[in-house]
């Protein structure tokens, strides 16, 4: 009996490892297929939207989520460039991770004080679309995985398009169209440079800052973003974006 028990333990361990590897393979294949589908199909919603809805129920103050998908050509070029200028100026160059910004944030955070993030637009898309808020190694690992898939399977234009349709711009207000209507009473395509820079200016803290009623800090940040937009080349920067290196050559042939 003792020998039987001893031999059963390695067998159980092998069986567990086999099941775990099988589950991981299914997850990898399923998530890759999902990301590939979303290369063409507009996401019906995001994990962040679900999270905000649940939070409002828990708080006893249910909110109505506002979101209306708009394709690339129906979003102001000013907003596209403003978001890049304010959030991720190396967007057209990197493969999802800005290593220099990550190093700078790490050194800053080591000194204490307010935590500084270094998320690229690609990372923010993967987090908002698929994951939950908070800080943990599991969530960060999944963020790396989904960011890699997005960079491999989507163009930079698609990443920015999904970002602009998924970003939060006030309590329950998601996407450029809902934000443009909520803050300025116009369509996303008709946003001016001033309005676009103010929307981009509140992105670090959209539920506490207002694009339509900016504080002096937000107004100053919006002014800085407009300056950065000019330095990037304004609307002509989008040509660089369209000619950037993502997705990979084999993904383009799909």
Secondary structure by P-SEA (a helix, b strand, c coil): caaaaaaaaaaaaaaaaaaaaaaaaaaaaaaaaaaaaaccccccccaaaaaaaaaaaaacbbbbbbbbbbccccccaaaaaaaaaccccccccccccaaaaaaaaaaaaaaccbbbbbccaaaaaaaaccccccccaaaaaaaaaaaaaaaacccaaaaaaaaaaccccccccccaaaaaaaccccccccccaaaaaaaaaacccccccccccccaaaaaaaaaaaaaaaaacccaaaaaaaaccccccccccc
